[in-house]
Amino acid sequence: MPIVHIVLFQFKPDVEASIINDACNRMLALKDNCIHPTSQKPYIETSSGGADNSIEGIQNGITHAFVVQFATAEDRDYYVRSDPAHQEFVQSLAGIIEKAQVIDYTPGTF
């Protein structure tokens, strides 16, 4: 069953726009940079994201959102726990992220 992985970021207020833009581009590039250890091919099915533009005013500081889809929970687990490209990306956020939130779900399950 597919897994949808939602990642929300609040960047620190003093982080320059160019650094935020670079981090967001690198987040989206994980779709091509994360390689499955068995197939040796990219395994992220879809990835999208961008800056918040909601008019509701209930973002609680969140400024950017990303949605990543995996074919299986096993693929998601490898991504989160072991994928070297993802691990390097996460480490690169040190010092620029004020808050990060993640939620995953399987479509249609309640």
C-alpha positions as CSV (number, residue, x, y, z in Angstrom):
1,M,0.0,0.0,0.0
2,P,1.3,3.5,-0.8
3,I,2.5,5.8,1.9
4,V,2.2,9.6,1.8
5,H,4.9,11.4,3.7
6,I,4.1,15.0,4.6
7,V,7.0,17.2,5.7
8,L,6.5,20.7,7.1
9,F,9.3,23.2,7.8
10,Q,9.6,26.5,9.7
11,F,12.9,28.1,8.8
12,K,14.6,30.3,11.4
13,P,13.7,34.0,10.9
14,D,17.3,35.1,10.1
15,V,17.9,32.5,7.3
16,E,18.5,34.2,3.9
17,A,16.0,33.5,1.1
18,S,18.7,32.0,-1.0
19,I,19.5,29.4,1.6
20,I,15.9,28.5,2.0
21,N,15.5,28.2,-1.7
22,D,18.5,25.9,-1.9
23,A,17.2,23.7,1.0
24,C,13.8,23.4,-0.8
25,N,15.4,22.5,-4.1
26,R,17.5,19.9,-2.4
27,M,14.4,18.5,-0.7
28,L,12.7,18.1,-4.1
29,A,15.9,16.6,-5.6
30,L,15.7,13.7,-3.2
31,K,13.2,12.1,-5.6
32,D,16.1,11.5,-8.0
33,N,18.9,11.3,-5.5
34,C,17.5,8.6,-3.2
35,I,18.5,5.2,-4.7
36,H,17.0,1.9,-3.6
37,P,19.7,-0.5,-2.3
38,T,18.3,-3.5,-4.2
39,S,17.1,-2.1,-7.5
40,Q,19.7,0.7,-7.7
41,K,17.0,3.0,-9.0
42,P,15.1,6.0,-7.6
43,Y,12.2,4.8,-5.5
44,I,10.3,7.9,-4.5
45,E,7.1,7.8,-6.6
46,T,6.2,11.5,-6.4
47,S,7.5,14.6,-4.7
48,S,6.1,18.1,-4.6
49,G,6.3,21.1,-2.3
50,G,6.6,24.8,-1.9
51,A,6.2,27.9,0.2
52,D,3.0,28.4,2.2
53,N,0.4,30.7,0.6
54,S,-2.7,29.8,2.8
55,I,-5.1,32.7,3.6
56,E,-6.4,30.9,6.7
57,G,-3.7,32.1,9.1
58,I,-3.4,28.9,11.1
59,Q,0.1,27.8,9.9
60,N,1.6,28.2,13.4
61,G,4.9,29.3,11.9
62,I,5.1,26.6,9.2
63,T,6.5,28.2,6.0
64,H,7.0,25.3,3.6
65,A,5.4,22.0,2.9
66,F,6.4,18.9,1.0
67,V,4.5,15.8,0.0
68,V,6.4,12.6,-0.9
69,Q,4.8,9.3,-1.9
70,F,6.4,5.9,-1.5
71,A,5.0,2.6,-3.0
72,T,5.4,0.8,0.3
73,A,6.0,1.3,4.0
74,E,9.3,-0.5,3.5
75,D,10.5,2.1,1.0
76,R,9.4,4.9,3.4
77,D,11.2,3.1,6.3
78,Y,14.5,2.8,4.3
79,Y,14.2,6.5,3.3
80,V,13.7,7.7,6.9
81,R,16.1,5.3,8.7
82,S,18.9,4.5,6.2
83,D,19.0,6.3,2.9
84,P,22.4,8.1,2.7
85,A,21.1,10.9,0.5
86,H,18.2,11.6,2.9
87,Q,20.4,11.4,6.0
88,E,22.8,13.9,4.4
89,F,19.9,16.2,3.6
90,V,18.6,16.0,7.2
91,Q,22.0,16.8,8.6
92,S,22.3,19.8,6.2
93,L,19.3,21.5,7.8
94,A,21.0,21.9,11.2
95,G,21.0,25.6,12.1
96,I,18.4,26.7,9.6
97,I,15.3,24.9,10.8
98,E,13.2,26.3,13.6
99,K,10.6,23.5,13.5
100,A,10.0,20.4,11.4
101,Q,6.9,18.3,11.5
102,V,6.2,15.0,9.7
103,I,3.1,12.9,9.3
104,D,2.6,9.8,7.2
105,Y,-0.6,8.1,6.1
106,T,-1.9,5.4,3.9
107,P,-4.6,6.8,1.7
108,G,-8.1,5.6,2.6
109,T,-7.2,4.3,6.1
110,F,-8.8,5.9,9.1
